[in-house]
Amino acid sequence: MPCFFGKGGSPLEETIEWTPAMSVGVPLLDEQHQRIVSIINYLVAAKGPRISADAVDVALVQLRRFVDEHFRDEELILEECGYPALAEHRQEHREYRARLAEHSRRALGGEELMSDELVHFVREWWEGHILGEDRKYCAFLSSTDAKSRGSDSG
């Protein structure tokens, strides 16, 4: 599996570079993935001293909101298309939401600063999810009309 996440120590090296290989072939889901990636890249940059704690808090709230929207839309498309591994996919989403909620609770409550652990978790989970779990449904969706369902992004 190609790695689109830098492994170096500087924030620039740790950001996610969106590439066509990350596309799931459904315009709405790809757009949502890109929005989430943008927030993750902002959080990577937030590890530096130039971004305020309030800005980080806003980014974490946005990330949780966009993730919830994306998971809802993705699960609806997969359900409408009869994706056979939907239950497992939903379980991955539930587990991510729980872990993100815990990290966010600690960060927003002042218990955890923008830690390497939080950024690493968010980056690595999305790498595994987009390039792993989401890739599993690509072939299935290409044989359905999911692309047309996901093309309404407004």
KEDRENKE-334577 format. One record per residue: residue in three letters; x, y, z of N, C-alpha, C in turn. Coordinates in pm, whole numbers, plus 50000, padded with zeros to 5 digits. Example, Ala and Ser with C-alpha at 12.3 -4.5 7.8 and 13.67 -1.06 7.14 Angstrom:
<rogus>
@r=ALA, n.X=51319, n.Y=49431, n.Z=50780, ca.X=51230, ca.Y=49550, ca.Z=50780, c.X=51320, c.Y=49670, c.Z=50780 $
@r=SER, n.X=51285, n.Y=49775, n.Z=50708, ca.X=51367, ca.Y=49894, ca.Z=50714, c.X=51290, c.Y=50003, c.Z=50787 $
</rogus>
This chain:
<rogus>
@r=MET, n.X=50085, n.Y=49883, n.Z=50000, ca.X=50000, ca.Y=50000, ca.Z=50000, c.X=50090, c.Y=50124, c.Z=50000 $
@r=PRO, n.X=50070, n.Y=50215, n.Z=49904, ca.X=50153, ca.Y=50334, ca.Z=49903, c.X=50124, c.Y=50422, c.Z=50024 $
@r=CYS, n.X=50224, n.Y=50495, n.Z=50068, ca.X=50208, ca.Y=50581, ca.Z=50184, c.X=50204, c.Y=50726, c.Z=50138 $
@r=PHE, n.X=50099, n.Y=50796, n.Z=50173, ca.X=50083, ca.Y=50935, ca.Z=50134, c.X=50109, c.Y=51028, c.Z=50251 $
@r=PHE, n.X=50154, n.Y=50971, n.Z=50361, ca.X=50177, ca.Y=51046, ca.Z=50482, c.X=50326, c.Y=51047, c.Z=50508 $
@r=GLY, n.X=50382, n.Y=51164, n.Z=50525, ca.X=50524, ca.Y=51174, ca.Z=50552, c.X=50559, c.Y=51111, c.Z=50686 $
@r=LYS, n.X=50677, n.Y=51060, n.Z=50696, ca.X=50721, ca.Y=50996, ca.Z=50820, c.X=50828, c.Y=51078, c.Z=50889 $
@r=GLY, n.X=50865, n.Y=51193, n.Z=50833, ca.X=50971, ca.Y=51274, ca.Z=50891, c.X=50924, c.Y=51352, c.Z=51011 $
@r=GLY, n.X=51011, n.Y=51436, n.Z=51063, ca.X=50981, ca.Y=51507, ca.Z=51186, c.X=50917, c.Y=51643, c.Z=51167 $
@r=SER, n.X=50929, n.Y=51706, n.Z=51050, ca.X=50873, ca.Y=51839, ca.Z=51035, c.X=50726, c.Y=51829, c.Z=50994 $
@r=PRO, n.X=50646, n.Y=51932, n.Z=51032, ca.X=50503, ca.Y=51929, ca.Z=50997, c.X=50478, c.Y=51911, c.Z=50849 $
@r=LEU, n.X=50560, n.Y=51975, n.Z=50764, ca.X=50539, ca.Y=51961, ca.Z=50620, c.X=50553, c.Y=51815, c.Z=50577 $
@r=GLU, n.X=50647, n.Y=51745, n.Z=50636, ca.X=50668, ca.Y=51604, ca.Z=50600, c.X=50558, c.Y=51515, c.Z=50655 $
@r=GLU, n.X=50482, n.Y=51561, n.Z=50752, ca.X=50379, ca.Y=51480, ca.Z=50814, c.X=50240, c.Y=51505, c.Z=50754 $
@r=THR, n.X=50229, n.Y=51601, n.Z=50665, ca.X=50098, ca.Y=51630, ca.Z=50607, c.X=50060, c.Y=51522, c.Z=50506 $
@r=ILE, n.X=49935, n.Y=51522, n.Z=50473, ca.X=49881, ca.Y=51425, ca.Z=50377, c.X=49875, c.Y=51492, c.Z=50241 $
@r=GLU, n.X=49928, n.Y=51426, n.Z=50144, ca.X=49919, ca.Y=51474, ca.Z=50006, c.X=49810, c.Y=51394, c.Z=49936 $
@r=TRP, n.X=49701, n.Y=51461, n.Z=49900, ca.X=49593, ca.Y=51393, ca.Z=49828, c.X=49640, c.Y=51359, c.Z=49688 $
@r=THR, n.X=49619, n.Y=51236, n.Z=49648, ca.X=49655, ca.Y=51193, ca.Z=49513, c.X=49536, c.Y=51118, c.Z=49453 $
@r=PRO, n.X=49533, n.Y=51103, n.Z=49322, ca.X=49425, ca.Y=51027, ca.Z=49258, c.X=49413, c.Y=50884, c.Z=49310 $
@r=ALA, n.X=49522, n.Y=50827, n.Z=49358, ca.X=49517, ca.Y=50690, ca.Z=49411, c.X=49431, c.Y=50680, c.Z=49535 $
@r=MET, n.X=49401, n.Y=50793, n.Z=49598, ca.X=49318, ca.Y=50792, ca.Z=49719, c.X=49169, c.Y=50801, c.Z=49686 $
@r=SER, n.X=49136, n.Y=50824, n.Z=49560, ca.X=48997, ca.Y=50837, ca.Z=49520, c.X=48922, c.Y=50705, c.Z=49536 $
@r=VAL, n.X=48798, n.Y=50716, n.Z=49584, ca.X=48712, ca.Y=50597, ca.Z=49592, c.X=48615, c.Y=50593, c.Z=49475 $
@r=GLY, n.X=48623, n.Y=50692, n.Z=49387, ca.X=48540, ca.Y=50692, ca.Z=49267, c.X=48400, c.Y=50747, c.Z=49286 $
@r=VAL, n.X=48371, n.Y=50801, n.Z=49404, ca.X=48241, ca.Y=50862, ca.Z=49430, c.X=48270, c.Y=51009, c.Z=49463 $
@r=PRO, n.X=48230, n.Y=51101, n.Z=49376, ca.X=48267, ca.Y=51242, ca.Z=49394, c.X=48237, c.Y=51299, c.Z=49533 $
@r=LEU, n.X=48120, n.Y=51272, n.Z=49587, ca.X=48086, ca.Y=51326, ca.Z=49719, c.X=48182, c.Y=51275, c.Z=49826 $
@r=LEU, n.X=48211, n.Y=51146, n.Z=49824, ca.X=48299, ca.Y=51089, ca.Z=49925, c.X=48442, c.Y=51138, c.Z=49908 $
@r=ASP, n.X=48487, n.Y=51151, n.Z=49783, ca.X=48621, ca.Y=51204, ca.Z=49758, c.X=48632, c.Y=51348, c.Z=49808 $
@r=GLU, n.X=48531, n.Y=51428, n.Z=49781, ca.X=48531, ca.Y=51567, ca.Z=49828, c.X=48537, c.Y=51571, c.Z=49981 $
@r=GLN, n.X=48460, n.Y=51486, n.Z=50045, ca.X=48461, ca.Y=51482, ca.Z=50192, c.X=48596, c.Y=51436, c.Z=50244 $
@r=HIS, n.X=48653, n.Y=51335, n.Z=50182, ca.X=48787, ca.Y=51289, ca.Z=50223, c.X=48886, c.Y=51404, c.Z=50213 $
@r=GLN, n.X=48879, n.Y=51481, n.Z=50106, ca.X=48971, ca.Y=51593, ca.Z=50087, c.X=48952, c.Y=51700, c.Z=50193 $
@r=ARG, n.X=48828, n.Y=51727, n.Z=50231, ca.X=48802, ca.Y=51825, ca.Z=50339, c.X=48860, c.Y=51776, c.Z=50470 $
@r=ILE, n.X=48844, n.Y=51649, n.Z=50499, ca.X=48897, ca.Y=51591, ca.Z=50623, c.X=49051, c.Y=51597, c.Z=50620 $
@r=VAL, n.X=49109, n.Y=51564, n.Z=50506, ca.X=49255, ca.Y=51571, ca.Z=50492, c.X=49303, c.Y=51714, c.Z=50517 $
@r=SER, n.X=49232, n.Y=51814, n.Z=50470, ca.X=49271, ca.Y=51953, ca.Z=50492, c.X=49273, c.Y=51986, c.Z=50641 $
@r=ILE, n.X=49174, n.Y=51939, n.Z=50714, ca.X=49171, ca.Y=51965, ca.Z=50858, c.X=49285, c.Y=51891, c.Z=50927 $
@r=ILE, n.X=49310, n.Y=51768, n.Z=50886, ca.X=49422, ca.Y=51692, ca.Z=50945, c.X=49553, c.Y=51766, c.Z=50920 $
@r=ASN, n.X=49572, n.Y=51818, n.Z=50800, ca.X=49694, ca.Y=51892, ca.Z=50770, c.X=49704, c.Y=52017, c.Z=50856 $
@r=TYR, n.X=49593, n.Y=52081, n.Z=50883, ca.X=49593, ca.Y=52197, ca.Z=50973, c.X=49636, c.Y=52154, c.Z=51114 $
@r=LEU, n.X=49584, n.Y=52041, n.Z=51160, ca.X=49622, ca.Y=51991, ca.Z=51293, c.X=49770, c.Y=51954, c.Z=51298 $
@r=VAL, n.X=49822, n.Y=51901, n.Z=51189, ca.X=49966, ca.Y=51872, ca.Z=51184, c.X=50044, c.Y=52002, c.Z=51203 $
@r=ALA, n.X=50003, n.Y=52107, n.Z=51132, ca.X=50069, ca.Y=52237, ca.Z=51144, c.X=50051, c.Y=52296, c.Z=51284 $
@r=ALA, n.X=49942, n.Y=52260, n.Z=51350, ca.X=49911, ca.Y=52315, ca.Z=51482, c.X=50008, c.Y=52267, c.Z=51589 $
@r=LYS, n.X=50085, n.Y=52165, n.Z=51559, ca.X=50185, ca.Y=52119, ca.Z=51656, c.X=50291, c.Y=52226, c.Z=51678 $
@r=GLY, n.X=50303, n.Y=52317, n.Z=51585, ca.X=50400, ca.Y=52426, ca.Z=51600, c.X=50342, c.Y=52535, c.Z=51688 $
@r=PRO, n.X=50424, n.Y=52632, n.Z=51727, ca.X=50382, ca.Y=52736, ca.Z=51822, c.X=50299, c.Y=52847, c.Z=51761 $
@r=ARG, n.X=50281, n.Y=52848, n.Z=51628, ca.X=50218, ca.Y=52965, ca.Z=51567, c.X=50066, c.Y=52956, c.Z=51557 $
@r=ILE, n.X=50005, n.Y=52850, n.Z=51603, ca.X=49860, ca.Y=52837, ca.Z=51597, c.X=49806, c.Y=52834, c.Z=51739 $
@r=SER, n.X=49704, n.Y=52913, n.Z=51766, ca.X=49651, ca.Y=52925, ca.Z=51901, c.X=49573, c.Y=52801, c.Z=51942 $
@r=ALA, n.X=49561, n.Y=52783, n.Z=52072, ca.X=49483, ca.Y=52671, ca.Z=52127, c.X=49337, c.Y=52681, c.Z=52082 $
@r=ASP, n.X=49284, n.Y=52803, n.Z=52074, ca.X=49145, ca.Y=52821, ca.Z=52028, c.X=49128, c.Y=52773, c.Z=51885 $
@r=ALA, n.X=49226, n.Y=52802, n.Z=51799, ca.X=49219, ca.Y=52758, ca.Z=51660, c.X=49223, c.Y=52606, c.Z=51651 $
@r=VAL, n.X=49304, n.Y=52544, n.Z=51736, ca.X=49310, ca.Y=52398, ca.Z=51739, c.X=49177, c.Y=52340, c.Z=51785 $
@r=ASP, n.X=49117, n.Y=52402, n.Z=51887, ca.X=48987, ca.Y=52357, ca.Z=51934, c.X=48883, c.Y=52362, c.Z=51823 $
@r=VAL, n.X=48882, n.Y=52471, n.Z=51748, ca.X=48788, ca.Y=52485, ca.Z=51636, c.X=48813, c.Y=52376, c.Z=51533 $
@r=ALA, n.X=48940, n.Y=52349, n.Z=51502, ca.X=48973, ca.Y=52246, ca.Z=51403, c.X=48928, c.Y=52108, c.Z=51450 $
@r=LEU, n.X=48945, n.Y=52078, n.Z=51578, ca.X=48900, ca.Y=51947, ca.Z=51629, c.X=48748, c.Y=51934, c.Z=51621 $
@r=VAL, n.X=48677, n.Y=52040, n.Z=51653, ca.X=48530, ca.Y=52038, ca.Z=51643, c.X=48489, c.Y=52020, c.Z=51498 $
@r=GLN, n.X=48555, n.Y=52092, n.Z=51406, ca.X=48525, ca.Y=52077, ca.Z=51263, c.X=48554, c.Y=51936, c.Z=51216 $
@r=LEU, n.X=48667, n.Y=51881, n.Z=51259, ca.X=48702, ca.Y=51746, ca.Z=51218, c.X=48594, c.Y=51648, c.Z=51261 $
@r=ARG, n.X=48551, n.Y=51656, n.Z=51385, ca.X=48447, ca.Y=51565, ca.Z=51432, c.X=48318, c.Y=51584, c.Z=51354 $
@r=ARG, n.X=48282, n.Y=51708, n.Z=51324, ca.X=48159, ca.Y=51734, ca.Z=51249, c.X=48168, c.Y=51679, c.Z=51107 $
@r=PHE, n.X=48279, n.Y=51705, n.Z=51039, ca.X=48296, ca.Y=51656, ca.Z=50902, c.X=48305, c.Y=51504, c.Z=50898 $
@r=VAL, n.X=48371, n.Y=51446, n.Z=50996, ca.X=48380, ca.Y=51300, ca.Z=51003, c.X=48240, c.Y=51240, c.Z=51020 $
@r=ASP, n.X=48160, n.Y=51297, n.Z=51109, ca.X=48024, ca.Y=51246, ca.Z=51127, c.X=47942, c.Y=51257, c.Z=50998 $
@r=GLU, n.X=47952, n.Y=51371, n.Z=50931, ca.X=47882, ca.Y=51391, ca.Z=50804, c.X=47929, c.Y=51289, c.Z=50700 $
@r=HIS, n.X=48059, n.Y=51273, n.Z=50691, ca.X=48115, ca.Y=51180, ca.Z=50592, c.X=48072, c.Y=51036, c.Z=50621 $
@r=PHE, n.X=48086, n.Y=50993, n.Z=50745, ca.X=48048, ca.Y=50855, ca.Z=50779, c.X=47900, c.Y=50831, c.Z=50750 $
@r=ARG, n.X=47816, n.Y=50929, n.Z=50783, ca.X=47672, ca.Y=50916, ca.Z=50755, c.X=47648, c.Y=50898, c.Z=50606 $
@r=ASP, n.X=47708, n.Y=50985, n.Z=50525, ca.X=47687, ca.Y=50979, ca.Z=50380, c.X=47745, c.Y=50850, c.Z=50322 $
@r=GLU, n.X=47865, n.Y=50813, n.Z=50365, ca.X=47928, ca.Y=50693, ca.Z=50313, c.X=47845, c.Y=50569, c.Z=50347 $
@r=GLU, n.X=47800, n.Y=50560, n.Z=50471, ca.X=47720, ca.Y=50444, ca.Z=50513, c.X=47587, c.Y=50439, c.Z=50438 $
@r=LEU, n.X=47527, n.Y=50553, n.Z=50412, ca.X=47401, ca.Y=50558, ca.Z=50337, c.X=47422, c.Y=50508, c.Z=50194 $
@r=ILE, n.X=47528, n.Y=50554, n.Z=50129, ca.X=47557, ca.Y=50508, ca.Z=49993, c.X=47583, c.Y=50358, c.Z=49992 $
@r=LEU, n.X=47663, n.Y=50311, n.Z=50088, ca.X=47694, ca.Y=50168, ca.Z=50094, c.X=47568, c.Y=50086, c.Z=50122 $
@r=GLU, n.X=47482, n.Y=50137, n.Z=50208, ca.X=47357, ca.Y=50066, ca.Z=50238, c.X=47266, c.Y=50061, c.Z=50116 $
@r=GLU, n.X=47251, n.Y=50174, n.Z=50048, ca.X=47165, ca.Y=50179, ca.Z=49929, c.X=47214, c.Y=50086, c.Z=49819 $
@r=CYS, n.X=47343, n.Y=50065, n.Z=49814, ca.X=47402, ca.Y=49978, ca.Z=49710, c.X=47411, c.Y=49832, c.Z=49755 $
@r=GLY, n.X=47376, n.Y=49805, n.Z=49879, ca.X=47379, ca.Y=49667, ca.Z=49928, c.X=47519, c.Y=49614, c.Z=49955 $
@r=TYR, n.X=47609, n.Y=49702, n.Z=49999, ca.X=47747, ca.Y=49660, ca.Z=50025, c.X=47749, c.Y=49551, c.Z=50131 $
@r=PRO, n.X=47804, n.Y=49434, n.Z=50100, ca.X=47795, ca.Y=49320, ca.Z=50192, c.X=47878, c.Y=49334, c.Z=50320 $
@r=ALA, n.X=47980, n.Y=49419, n.Z=50322, ca.X=48063, ca.Y=49434, ca.Z=50443, c.X=48029, c.Y=49563, c.Z=50519 $
@r=LEU, n.X=47905, n.Y=49609, n.Z=50504, ca.X=47865, ca.Y=49735, ca.Z=50567, c.X=47873, c.Y=49728, c.Z=50720 $
@r=ALA, n.X=47834, n.Y=49619, n.Z=50780, ca.X=47838, ca.Y=49609, ca.Z=50927, c.X=47980, c.Y=49628, c.Z=50979 $
@r=GLU, n.X=48077, n.Y=49565, n.Z=50916, ca.X=48216, ca.Y=49579, ca.Z=50958, c.X=48265, c.Y=49722, c.Z=50936 $
@r=HIS, n.X=48224, n.Y=49782, n.Z=50825, ca.X=48264, ca.Y=49919, ca.Z=50795, c.X=48207, c.Y=50014, c.Z=50899 $
@r=ARG, n.X=48080, n.Y=49995, n.Z=50933, ca.X=48019, ca.Y=50079, ca.Z=51037, c.X=48091, c.Y=50064, c.Z=51171 $
@r=GLN, n.X=48133, n.Y=49942, n.Z=51203, ca.X=48204, ca.Y=49919, ca.Z=51328, c.X=48336, c.Y=49996, c.Z=51331 $
@r=GLU, n.X=48408, n.Y=49998, n.Z=51220, ca.X=48530, ca.Y=50078, ca.Z=51211, c.X=48499, c.Y=50225, c.Z=51238 $
@r=HIS, n.X=48391, n.Y=50273, n.Z=51180, ca.X=48351, ca.Y=50412, ca.Z=51201, c.X=48320, c.Y=50439, c.Z=51348 $
@r=ARG, n.X=48247, n.Y=50348, n.Z=51411, ca.X=48213, ca.Y=50365, ca.Z=51554, c.X=48339, c.Y=50372, c.Z=51640 $
@r=GLU, n.X=48433, n.Y=50283, n.Z=51612, ca.X=48557, ca.Y=50280, ca.Z=51690, c.X=48637, c.Y=50408, c.Z=51671 $
@r=TYR, n.X=48643, n.Y=50459, n.Z=51548, ca.X=48715, ca.Y=50583, ca.Z=51523, c.X=48648, c.Y=50699, c.Z=51595 $
@r=ARG, n.X=48517, n.Y=50708, n.Z=51584, ca.X=48445, ca.Y=50816, ca.Z=51652, c.X=48474, c.Y=50816, c.Z=51802 $
@r=ALA, n.X=48473, n.Y=50698, n.Z=51863, ca.X=48497, ca.Y=50687, ca.Z=52007, c.X=48638, c.Y=50735, c.Z=52042 $
@r=ARG, n.X=48737, n.Y=50691, n.Z=51965, ca.X=48875, ca.Y=50732, ca.Z=51994, c.X=48896, c.Y=50881, c.Z=51968 $
@r=LEU, n.X=48838, n.Y=50932, n.Z=51859, ca.X=48849, ca.Y=51075, ca.Z=51830, c.X=48778, c.Y=51157, c.Z=51937 $
@r=ALA, n.X=48664, n.Y=51110, n.Z=51982, ca.X=48590, ca.Y=51181, ca.Z=52087, c.X=48672, c.Y=51189, c.Z=52215 $
@r=GLU, n.X=48739, n.Y=51081, n.Z=52250, ca.X=48822, ca.Y=51081, ca.Z=52371, c.X=48940, c.Y=51177, c.Z=52357 $
@r=HIS, n.X=49008, n.Y=51172, n.Z=52246, ca.X=49118, ca.Y=51266, ca.Z=52223, c.X=49067, c.Y=51410, c.Z=52226 $
@r=SER, n.X=48955, n.Y=51434, n.Z=52161, ca.X=48900, ca.Y=51570, ca.Z=52156, c.X=48859, c.Y=51617, c.Z=52295 $
@r=ARG, n.X=48797, n.Y=51528, n.Z=52371, ca.X=48757, ca.Y=51564, ca.Z=52507, c.X=48877, c.Y=51608, c.Z=52589 $
@r=ARG, n.X=48985, n.Y=51532, n.Z=52579, ca.X=49106, ca.Y=51566, ca.Z=52655, c.X=49168, c.Y=51696, c.Z=52605 $
@r=ALA, n.X=49170, n.Y=51715, n.Z=52473, ca.X=49230, ca.Y=51837, ca.Z=52417, c.X=49145, c.Y=51959, c.Z=52449 $
@r=LEU, n.X=49014, n.Y=51948, n.Z=52430, ca.X=48926, ca.Y=52062, ca.Z=52454, c.X=48915, c.Y=52093, c.Z=52603 $
@r=GLY, n.X=48936, n.Y=51993, n.Z=52687, ca.X=48932, ca.Y=52013, ca.Z=52832, c.X=49065, c.Y=52059, c.Z=52888 $
@r=GLY, n.X=49163, n.Y=52076, n.Z=52803, ca.X=49292, ca.Y=52124, ca.Z=52848, c.X=49381, c.Y=52015, c.Z=52905 $
@r=GLU, n.X=49338, n.Y=51891, n.Z=52901, ca.X=49418, ca.Y=51781, ca.Z=52956, c.X=49529, c.Y=51739, c.Z=52860 $
@r=GLU, n.X=49510, n.Y=51764, n.Z=52733, ca.X=49606, ca.Y=51718, ca.Z=52632, c.X=49632, c.Y=51831, c.Z=52534 $
@r=LEU, n.X=49755, n.Y=51865, n.Z=52516, ca.X=49789, ca.Y=51962, ca.Z=52413, c.X=49788, c.Y=51891, c.Z=52279 $
@r=MET, n.X=49809, n.Y=51966, n.Z=52172, ca.X=49813, ca.Y=51905, ca.Z=52040, c.X=49933, c.Y=51810, c.Z=52037 $
@r=SER, n.X=49909, n.Y=51689, n.Z=52075, ca.X=50018, ca.Y=51594, ca.Z=52093, c.X=50050, c.Y=51519, c.Z=51966 $
@r=ASP, n.X=50173, n.Y=51467, n.Z=51963, ca.X=50213, ca.Y=51380, ca.Z=51854, c.X=50120, c.Y=51259, c.Z=51848 $
@r=GLU, n.X=50078, n.Y=51211, n.Z=51964, ca.X=49990, ca.Y=51093, ca.Z=51969, c.X=49859, c.Y=51119, c.Z=51897 $
@r=LEU, n.X=49797, n.Y=51234, n.Z=51921, ca.X=49671, ca.Y=51268, ca.Z=51856, c.X=49690, c.Y=51281, c.Z=51706 $
@r=VAL, n.X=49790, n.Y=51357, n.Z=51664, ca.X=49813, ca.Y=51378, ca.Z=51521, c.X=49845, c.Y=51245, c.Z=51453 $
@r=HIS, n.X=49929, n.Y=51164, n.Z=51517, ca.X=49965, ca.Y=51034, ca.Z=51461, c.X=49840, c.Y=50946, c.Z=51446 $
@r=PHE, n.X=49757, n.Y=50942, n.Z=51549, ca.X=49634, ca.Y=50862, ca.Z=51543, c.X=49547, c.Y=50906, c.Z=51426 $
@r=VAL, n.X=49521, n.Y=51034, n.Z=51415, ca.X=49431, ca.Y=51084, ca.Z=51310, c.X=49488, c.Y=51055, c.Z=51172 $
@r=ARG, n.X=49616, n.Y=51086, n.Z=51151, ca.X=49679, ca.Y=51062, ca.Z=51020, c.X=49680, c.Y=50915, c.Z=50984 $
@r=GLU, n.X=49729, n.Y=50835, n.Z=51075, ca.X=49743, ca.Y=50692, ca.Z=51045, c.X=49608, c.Y=50624, c.Z=51025 $
@r=TRP, n.X=49507, n.Y=50663, n.Z=51102, ca.X=49376, ca.Y=50601, ca.Z=51086, c.X=49321, c.Y=50632, c.Z=50947 $
@r=TRP, n.X=49330, n.Y=50758, n.Z=50906, ca.X=49277, ca.Y=50793, ca.Z=50775, c.X=49354, c.Y=50727, c.Z=50662 $
@r=GLU, n.X=49486, n.Y=50713, n.Z=50677, ca.X=49563, ca.Y=50642, ca.Z=50576, c.X=49511, c.Y=50499, c.Z=50562 $
@r=GLY, n.X=49498, n.Y=50432, n.Z=50674, ca.X=49449, ca.Y=50294, ca.Z=50671, c.X=49306, c.Y=50283, c.Z=50621 $
@r=HIS, n.X=49223, n.Y=50380, n.Z=50658, ca.X=49082, ca.Y=50373, ca.Z=50621, c.X=49061, c.Y=50402, c.Z=50473 $
@r=ILE, n.X=49118, n.Y=50512, n.Z=50424, ca.X=49097, ca.Y=50547, ca.Z=50283, c.X=49165, c.Y=50446, c.Z=50191 $
@r=LEU, n.X=49290, n.Y=50415, n.Z=50220, ca.X=49366, ca.Y=50328, ca.Z=50131, c.X=49342, c.Y=50180, c.Z=50158 $
@r=GLY, n.X=49278, n.Y=50148, n.Z=50269, ca.X=49250, ca.Y=50009, ca.Z=50303, c.X=49102, c.Y=49978, c.Z=50297 $
@r=GLU, n.X=49032, n.Y=50017, n.Z=50400, ca.X=48889, ca.Y=49983, ca.Z=50410, c.X=48806, c.Y=50042, c.Z=50296 $
@r=ASP, n.X=48825, n.Y=50170, n.Z=50267, ca.X=48744, ca.Y=50231, ca.Z=50161, c.X=48776, c.Y=50173, c.Z=50023 $
@r=ARG, n.X=48900, n.Y=50135, n.Z=50002, ca.X=48937, ca.Y=50073, ca.Z=49874, c.X=48864, c.Y=49940, c.Z=49855 $
@r=LYS, n.X=48827, n.Y=49874, n.Z=49963, ca.X=48757, ca.Y=49746, ca.Z=49953, c.X=48621, c.Y=49762, c.Z=49886 $
@r=TYR, n.X=48556, n.Y=49876, n.Z=49905, ca.X=48424, ca.Y=49891, ca.Z=49844, c.X=48428, c.Y=49951, c.Z=49704 $
@r=CYS, n.X=48543, n.Y=49995, n.Z=49659, ca.X=48552, ca.Y=50059, ca.Z=49527, c.X=48502, c.Y=49969, c.Z=49414 $
@r=ALA, n.X=48551, n.Y=49847, n.Z=49409, ca.X=48510, ca.Y=49756, ca.Z=49302, c.X=48361, c.Y=49728, c.Z=49309 $
@r=PHE, n.X=48312, n.Y=49709, n.Z=49431, ca.X=48169, ca.Y=49684, ca.Z=49447, c.X=48087, c.Y=49802, c.Z=49396 $
@r=LEU, n.X=48125, n.Y=49922, n.Z=49436, ca.X=48049, ca.Y=50040, ca.Z=49396, c.X=48059, c.Y=50069, c.Z=49247 $
@r=SER, n.X=48170, n.Y=50032, n.Z=49186, ca.X=48184, ca.Y=50060, ca.Z=49043, c.X=48085, c.Y=49978, c.Z=48961 $
@r=SER, n.X=48031, n.Y=49872, n.Z=49020, ca.X=47933, ca.Y=49791, ca.Z=48948, c.X=47790, c.Y=49836, c.Z=48980 $
@r=THR, n.X=47776, n.Y=49942, n.Z=49058, ca.X=47643, ca.Y=49995, ca.Z=49092, c.X=47632, c.Y=50138, c.Z=49042 $
@r=ASP, n.X=47524, n.Y=50204, n.Z=49080, ca.X=47508, ca.Y=50343, ca.Z=49040, c.X=47551, c.Y=50438, c.Z=49153 $
@r=ALA, n.X=47641, n.Y=50395, n.Z=49238, ca.X=47685, ca.Y=50477, ca.Z=49352, c.X=47751, c.Y=50606, c.Z=49306 $
@r=LYS, n.X=47821, n.Y=50601, n.Z=49195, ca.X=47889, ca.Y=50722, ca.Z=49149, c.X=47789, c.Y=50833, c.Z=49121 $
@r=SER, n.X=47676, n.Y=50796, n.Z=49062, ca.X=47577, ca.Y=50900, ca.Z=49034, c.X=47511, c.Y=50948, c.Z=49162 $
@r=ARG, n.X=47493, n.Y=50860, n.Z=49261, ca.X=47437, ca.Y=50902, ca.Z=49388, c.X=47530, c.Y=50998, c.Z=49460 $
@r=GLY, n.X=47660, n.Y=50972, n.Z=49450, ca.X=47757, ca.Y=51054, ca.Z=49521, c.X=47801, c.Y=51177, c.Z=49447 $
@r=SER, n.X=47740, n.Y=51206, n.Z=49331, ca.X=47784, ca.Y=51322, ca.Z=49256, c.X=47710, c.Y=51448, c.Z=49296 $
@r=ASP, n.X=47608, n.Y=51436, n.Z=49378, ca.X=47536, ca.Y=51554, ca.Z=49427, c.X=47605, c.Y=51598, c.Z=49555 $
@r=SER, n.X=47693, n.Y=51697, n.Z=49544, ca.X=47767, ca.Y=51742, ca.Z=49662, c.X=47705, c.Y=51864, c.Z=49725 $
@r=GLY, n.X=47587, n.Y=51898, n.Z=49691, ca.X=47528, ca.Y=52018, ca.Z=49747, c.X=47397, c.Y=51996, c.Z=49808 $
</rogus>
